[in-house]
Every structure is written in C-alpha cells, then in structure tokens.
Amino acid sequence: MRSRHASSALVALLAIAPAGATTLTWPGAPPCATTLQACIAGAGAGDVVEIASDGPIEASLEIQGKSLTLRAAEGFTPVLQAGSSTDVIDAFGGNSQVTIVIEGLTVRGGSITAYQAGSGAFDVTIRGNVVEAEGLDANRTAISVTTFGAAPTGPVDFAITNNDVRLGFLHGDDIAAIGIDDLPGATTGAIERNMILDGGSWSTLGAILVNNDDGAADVLLQHNRIEATGYNGGIVLVQYGAGGTLDARVFNNLVTGTVGAMGPQPAAVSLRANAGSLHADVFGNTLVGNHTGFIASVSTGASLTGTLANTLVAGNDSHGVVIGAAAGGGFANEHNLVFDNGPNDFTPGAGTVEADPAFVGGGDWRLRADSPARDAGNSLYAAGIAVDLDGETRIVGPAVDIGAWEVGDAIFANGYDA
C-alpha cells in the first residue's frame, strides 16, 4: 500500500534518546516544574526534553548554544503557539559543536528557526513537525536554517524531514515555507519527505528556498510534495555569492499549484546562478499545473552546470521549460516529458517525449499504465535513487519512468530480470 507521508519512522525515533543523555519531562520535577523555557535552560548539554502536554502552550523558546533534543513525550501531541513573538522555537549554534533535534511538535502561528551563531560545527535536525497558520496571516518562513551575524561561522549540517507545513496566506519578499538562507560557511544537508500545502499569493520566494552566499553548500532535496496554491515558485535554488558553490540534487519531488505573481524567476523548479558556481541535478520530478515549470538561468561571470532529466513538465500555463541561452552550454536536458505548457525556450535533448502523460486524474498525478512516460527515462539518472515519491521501487521494468512516480506492475514486481 502506498503511503502519503512516512510517519511510522517518527514513532520509532521518538522512543530513542541520545546515548548518555538525561531525559527530562515537562511539566515535571525541577528544573521542569515551572515554564518550558526554564526546563530547556536548566537541561544539561546533550539532554532530552520531552513535552508531556498537548497544550496549547504559549511559547517563545530559545535553545542557546548547547546540544539538546526537544520532542513530544510518548502519547502526547504538543501544540506550541505564538505569544508575543512569531519565533516559537529558536535554536542557536555556538563556538563549540552543537547538535539540536526538534521533533514531533505542532507549531501554530509561529516558526522554527535554527541559527548558526558561532564558529563551532552546528548539526540540526527538524523532523516530524507540523507548522500551521493561526488566522490568515503567516508572515514568516515556517522552518529555516540561517546565520546570526557570526563571523567566521562554523559548518552547518541540517536535516529537515517529514514536516507538514500549512501556512495559509503569505506576504513578504523574504518568505518561504522552508528556507536555507545566507550561510557563509560550509553547509551540507537534506530536505526530504516534507508536505507543503496552502500558500499565498504574495510570497516572492518559493515554497523551498536554498539561497547560498560565499560558502560551499551541498544539498539534497527529495521526495517533497508541494501542493500549494499561491507560492511564487516551488523549489528555488540561488547561488548569489561570488565566492560560493552550491551543489544540489533535486530528486522525486511533486510541485503543483505555484504561481508567478511577483518575484524573480518564479517556477516549479528555479535555478539561478547570479554569481559563483551552481551545479544542479534535477531528476525524476513531476512539475504540473504551475505558472511555469522549470527555469535555469546564469548571469555573466557565474557558472551553471547540471542536467534536467526524467522530469515530467506538463500543464504549466505561462512557460514549460526555459533554459537560458547562457545556461545552455553547461546545463543539459534529456529524457523529459514536456506537454501542454505555455511556450518553451530550450533545445530538447535526447529522449524528450512530447505527448499527453496520461495521469490517473482527479488531482492524482501518478501515471496510468498506458502512459508514454512509462519506461521512457534514462536509468543512469536514477542510479542511487532507490524509491519513488511513494517509497515504491524506483525502477520497475526495462527503464525508469519519467516523473516522480513509477508505474507499479505485478509482472515486474520482483525486478525486470526475475
């Protein structure tokens, strides 16, 4: 059976405490007898704070420069809601190594933000949370990893996984649902299996933004579902620092419903090399029913390389695939399905399919068994990608399917050569 969200793994994770950690329960014995913030402040480095209350809990929490896990206690679904500030949870790195985990919480009317605020290594995991609007205005980035003015900054390793973001109306020129922004040091991380719904008509950035300065960033974005009416773009990758490098892999994502009301280069997947060097492999995605499907552009003096492959771009009303002339020399495309879009501006590569993809229909963007996208991809670009967007085997049959889903077939269920 196909699952829309891999929540079962979170249940197991919640029961595991880091080795040698003390687990504190709030509300409970001191230092957890008063406020949740007092409990966090009184915990030792590496401890676990479990919230044994459904709430709602009015909160503006800070984890300051120490390793900590903040999570739901077993049997509870805590709701933390914004009070005087929309910063519901702020986590800060420091000048020594800091590891922070935030999981299993609902944040209402506020944000979860991790700041690299020192020279030490900062490892942050944000998983299995729900971030939702309270009322109409959600003027914030729901989940973000950014800097806090520290110079020099230490390396950042992040994992943003299995979160459910439902923000509603958005407004502002620096807003996204999930944002990795302005990290000048070395950055590695993954944005995986997140669900992004709702949106708004005034966010000038995408649903997922990676905005890289002068550092070296290596980012994996896979198995995300952006089904949100209103974001100005879906997955937006920007390399803007002249000394920076951004290496990104964009695999098996669904993006639908995004608009182009305002902002630079909005598209379901948007690559912008303004300065420095951007390399992006964009494989096996479904980009359907957006303002624009895919855009890649590079400014003078910058570098853009990579490949768009095995990706389905259909029903995007303004443009389908746009690969700027300057980007064409270093950015390739092949084995994509392009259909029923506004104008395209690219030279179709080998294996390009221009035919109705034959979706299941009714808002289900999986493929029917008779789809021309079936077995029409290049399996070389699926190497190392074990599963599709539903967690099913990625290659079923003689070749990988184009798009984020593989067509299941009992004949090939145990492998093509079985």
Disulfide bonds with the S-S distance in Angstrom:
Cys32-Cys39 1.94
